């Protein structure tokens, strides 16, 4: 016999369904990360919390592969970190070149326009990369103070090489901003070796933490531009000149830090360091390969060509005659598996499967493959 | 015998000291709120999460005492919510009047200037309120499209009456933005009855949640201004036109919500509703009175006069010859009690004691009084 309706209501209210998160993010969290958030709060100027901030910065430098002094988590999601990069570098009238081949590069362009940038866009279709020649040609037509590139496009599943383009951008006197939202902690990224000027990311993908923080790093060229601005940054909350006084030795109050989110990030970064960053990259690659091989056995086709396919996020073409939304709903309702639908130009055409952070495990791969087999078989 | 040094290092690394948070925020959290964050993640477009968003909005309307449709938590701290209010209302050239009598009204002015507002400031010393006559005089000199007021000034401990000023601002065709960062959930606040146009707050004070979210509400006049802007909001992350499409029935992806922080907020709001908002106001008032009476017995003087003294945050004058920073450090090191120092003009002159949310308990009051007695006795 079912319990009475008021009891049922109480059960429903507090019940969070189980989920195996294999979409474009958030990904699953290690239980250690979730438990870290249950620790009691410290004040944002407590000596014990300030020490913890230092540890976060040190571990962020480890995962970014950088010595950059100005490396910290923005108190907002990855989109806030994207906006921090653009708001702090772009002044009204600045020439900005955006390489648009997906949803998130479109967002960079939208933000750069809002900060008064003279935005020029070059295009590649959603699923292609930009070549060195593409960027050379664009910069030959006119230099750019800032060039924006997405290393790991969450909307297309494409991995964009960035090291050679950074050198090209520097040669004509500009700076490169790189979106590493879907790569940091899961895909090789070498901020110092590749001479990247600003790189930003998020907490909830390959770092395996909940959403809410946006790690960012500014290299020496970017710091110089920051300190030579003619105008104040239009955005107060994301103004790096104010943020660096809180994160630096001065410890000047700016905003009340999201203490608990930073507990989670610290624990997540410790887990990355315990695994070793290169081992983590290799795990992401290995589980992606397992998934790609399985897709091929099922007769399913990846949207991005193998030579620049992103291990952390795979776009799978929806076969002719299949209702992609119905499949996603069924996976969620029956097996508690979340995968993503297509975004922008690829809406309705692909599924987006993330194998990131704690979600990147062989058991999740073979479970999803079997579930897909039953859906479309 | 002490454990070997490598074991000691391990202990230190993971040890968070206990804290009784009686400063200007964050305040302590109910263990239920902390535990809520340990729940596994849902995706930000999961039907179960969307339902939870609806519950948060409904409960926020309950604590704001409003029917405003556009009521939601900003994915950043209280400062981000302040910026959301200003960025969305102020267009370049708009006449903005800021009533400056503390640190956070100065911040409103700084932000309004960054968004191109023609900012006029009127002043009262730190510890006084603005009268109806002050604002009448300022608006007679020239109308303002936007007037900013801080209901509960965290830097001075002053409670500013706002209802009559709202009517005044409306009569000359403007809108009132109210800072309720240190009042929401602890001090009477009647958004609809007082006809306040935009009110923003934070999660970590009287709501008793960790820092990281900024509840905000827009009334009908503010919505109208929002929908008739001539220019795009300069700030993409805080653009209400984009945020309302995610929080509204369209559910259009904007940014990946801080899922876990919203679990905490929902649990915190449920606790507020269980207690009853009026009972909660009364509890804050009662414990403040207990504290004020005890201070008086110790011969200590409150900076703000009784008639407009804030129950949630008390500024206590530092007695002649006492090293205020040494007292704070000693309270923290010996009794694990955090209180705040003075900010801005009151730096070195006052202590700031918060009795907010879960921290507002008689045992905390009598403990702090006894600790203070031992410090200065």
Interface residues (C-beta under 8 A of the other chain):
Chain A: X16 X17 X18 X19 X21 X23 X25 X26 X28 X29 X34 X35 X37 X38 X39 X40 X41 X42 X43 X44 X46 X47 X48 X75 X76 X77 X78 X79 X80 X83 X107 X110 X111 X114 X115 X202 X204 X210 X211 X212 X232 X233 X234 X235 X236 X237 X238 X253 X254 X255 X256 X257 X258 X259 X260 X261 X264 X332 X338 X343
Chain B: X16 X17 X18 X19 X21 X23 X25 X26 X28 X29 X34 X35 X37 X38 X39 X40 X41 X42 X43 X44 X46 X47 X48 X75 X76 X77 X78 X79 X80 X83 X107 X110 X111 X114 X115 X202 X204 X210 X211 X212 X232 X233 X234 X235 X236 X237 X238 X253 X254 X255 X256 X257 X258 X259 X260 X261 X264 X332 X338 X343
